Amino acid sequence: MIVLGVVLLVIGLVTGLSFLWTIGVVLVVIGLVLWIAGALGHAVGGRRHYY
C-alpha cells in the first residue's frame, strides 16, 4: 500500500493531476499507520499483520 501510494504521488507530481496526488497521500498515510500498528504488535482487522 505504501509503494502504491508513492507511485501515485510520483505520477500525480509528474502529470499535474491533483487527485492522484491526494489518493497517493492517503494511501501512504494509511499504509504507515497499519505498518506501525502491526510493528507494535497490535492486531489489525483481527490479524497480526495486515498483509
ZABA-308621 format. One line per 3 residues: number of its first residue (from 0); their letters; for each residue x negated, y, z of N, C-alpha, C, O. Coordinates in steps of 0.02 Angstrom, whole numbers, plus 50000, padded with zeros to 5 digits. Each point is the difference from the previous one (the first is absolute). Last residue first. Layout:
N
NUM> a> X:Y:Z:X:Y:Z:X:Y:Z:X:Y:Z | ...
This chain:
51
50> yyh> 50049:49620:50293:49988:49974:49933:50015:49928:50002:49994:49966:49949 | 50022:50162:50249:50053:50019:49954:49989:49974:49929:50046:50001:49960 | 49886:49891:50288:49971:50041:49947:50055:50014:49950:50042:49957:49986
47> rrg> 50025:49934:50205:49938:50026:50028:49965:50046:49949:49970:50050:50019 | 50300:49920:49985:49939:49964:49978:49939:50034:50030:50000:50060:50013 | 50229:50020:50008:50001:49932:50023:49940:49958:49980:49997:49940:50014
44> gva> 50024:50295:49935:50053:49964:49966:50003:49926:50020:50019:49958:49960 | 49774:50130:50126:50035:50046:49955:50052:49961:49962:49983:49956:49960 | 49863:50022:50282:50035:49965:49946:50039:50052:49960:50037:50040:50028
41> hgl> 49732:50011:50109:50073:50005:50003:50030:49962:49942:49975:50004:49944 | 49785:50035:50105:50031:49938:50023:50075:50002:50006:50030:49953:50025 | 49800:50209:49887:50008:50005:50073:50035:49938:50029:50007:49995:50060
38> aga> 49963:50030:49706:49933:49996:50030:50004:50002:50077:49957:49972:50034 | 50241:50058:49836:49976:49931:49996:49933:49991:50034:49987:49949:50031 | 50100:50269:49952:50042:49960:50044:49978:49927:50001:49999:49969:50052
35> iwl> 49893:50176:49798:49981:50015:50069:50042:49959:50049:49973:49974:50049 | 50083:50009:49724:49933:49972:50011:49977:50011:50072:49974:49954:50032 | 50228:50144:49895:50007:49927:50007:49933:49967:50014:49997:49952:50039
32> vlg> 50001:50279:49919:50037:49987:50062:50007:49925:50012:49989:49976:50055 | 49916:50095:49741:49954:50012:50057:50034:49985:50067:49970:49971:50045 | 50161:50016:49757:49949:49947:50002:49953:50008:50058:49982:49951:50032
29> ivv> 50175:50219:49929:50034:49940:50024:49950:49942:50005:50000:49963:50049 | 49919:50237:49857:50016:50009:50071:50033:49938:50029:49982:49978:50055 | 49973:50025:49713:49938:49998:50039:50014:50007:50074:49971:49963:50040
26> lvv> 50211:50058:49812:49975:49931:50003:49935:49994:50040:49991:49952:50037 | 50100:50265:49926:50045:49961:50043:49974:49928:50007:49999:49973:50055 | 49890:50169:49794:49987:50020:50069:50042:49959:50049:49975:49977:50051
23> git> 50063:49990:49719:49934:49975:50020:49984:50018:50071:49973:49958:50037 | 50222:50129:49865:50008:49928:50012:49934:49970:50024:49999:49958:50044 | 49994:50267:49890:50040:49992:50061:50009:49927:50017:49992:49981:50059
20> wlf> 49899:50073:49739:49959:50021:50056:50037:49988:50066:49971:49975:50049 | 50146:49992:49753:49952:49945:50011:49955:50016:50058:49982:49956:50039 | 50169:50209:49894:50035:49946:50033:49955:49939:50010:50009:49964:50049
17> slg> 49914:50233:49835:50003:50008:50073:50036:49943:50034:49984:49985:50058 | 49865:50038:49714:50068:49981:50018:50006:49999:50076:49970:49958:50033 | 49830:50083:49823:50036:50058:50025:50072:49986:50018:50040:50046:50007
14> tvl> 49765:49812:49911:50054:50018:49954:50039:50062:50022:50036:50030:49960 | 49781:49885:50174:49975:50008:49931:50055:50025:49953:49987:50044:49959 | 50067:49908:50268:49954:50056:49997:49977:50013:49929:49996:50057:49978
11> giv> 50141:49756:50066:50038:50062:50009:49956:50061:49996:50020:50052:49973 | 49878:49736:50021:50039:50010:49939:50039:50066:50004:50003:50037:49952 | 49879:49898:50240:49954:50019:49946:50038:50013:49936:49986:50049:49966
8> llv> 50138:49873:50218:49973:50067:50014:49955:50023:49944:50004:50058:49978 | 50078:49722:50014:50051:50049:49982:49978:50072:50015:50017:50046:49963 | 49839:49781:50102:50005:50000:49927:50052:50052:49978:49988:50038:49953
5> vgl> 49991:49923:50276:49943:50037:49975:50002:50004:49924:49984:50053:49971 | 50181:49816:50134:50009:50071:50016:49943:50043:49973:50012:50054:49974 | 49971:49712:50009:50051:50025:49954:50013:50074:50011:50008:50038:49953
2> vim> 49849:49855:50197:49968:50005:49935:50050:50027:49948:49982:50043:49960 | 50098:49911:50256:49954:50058:50002:49968:50010:49932:49994:50057:49977 | 50141:49757:50053:50041:50059:50000:49956:50062:50000:50017:50050:49968
